[in-house]
Structures are given as C-alpha cells and as structure tokens.
Amino acid sequence: MPKMKTKSGAAKRFRVRGSGSVKRGHSHLRHILTKKSTKRKRQLRGITAVGPTDMGRIRAMMPHA
C-alpha cells in the first residue's frame, strides 16, 4: 500500500487550527487592484474559516493535518 500524501497546493493554502477548523485566506487580492474599491480590498484582508460544505474535500487533500 503506498503512503498517503498531502496535496502540496492545499498545504500551502490551508492551516488546521487546534479546534479542528481550517483557516484560509481570501482570493482576488494579488493583482489588478486599481479597479477594485478600497472597501472591497479592505474586506478581503485577514483570514476566514473554510465552510462546512468544503471541509470534506480539504480533509481528503490533507490526511495528516
């Protein structure tokens, strides 16, 4: 049986908290920022939790986390 491996792309994007929830950053804040409003850019700062709908997929990509 081969080893279960973590998807490296998922490991770079998500972190598992001690409580078991998963934190993630926001998208749309890397480039082409001039046409986005200040309010929109400000609200994209910081981190947020992964929703329950996507939690199963994240867990499958990160079996050891």
N, C-alpha and C positions, 0 to 999 in steps of 0.2 A: 504494500500500500504506500503510495507516495505521500510526502509530507503535505499538510495543508498550509498554503501560503497566503499571506496577507497581500491584497492588491495594493501595490505601492502608491498608485494615484489616490486611493482612498485614505491611506495612512498619512499622506501629505495634507489632505483637506479636512479630516475629521479627527477629533480627540474625544476619548471616552472619559467622562467625569467619574468621580468616586461613587456617585449615586447610580451610575449605570446609564444616565442620559448621555447623549452625544452632542457636542457643540460644533458649530460650523461658522464660517464667515459668510459675508454676503457677496454676491456676484455683481457685475456691472459697475465696478469702481476702479478699473485698471486703465482704461484709455477712452478717448472721445468724451472727455469730461466737460468740454466747453458748452456743449448743447444741453447738458443736464443741469437742472436747477440746483441752487445751493441747498434747498430743503431736501431734495431727493438724495443728494450726495451725503448730507449730514445724517440722514436716517439710515443710510447703508453702512455707516461706521459700526464698529463693535462686532460682537458675536451674538448668535442666537442658537436655540436648540433645534435639533432635527425633529421633524414632526413624526407622530406615531405611524403614519402611512409608509414612510420611507425607512423606518427603523429596521425592519426585517432585511431589507437589501443591504443596509450598512453593516449589520451584524454578519451577513454572509460574506461580505468583502473583507471583514476584519475579524476572523475567527478567534484570534488570540487576545484581542483587546478586551 
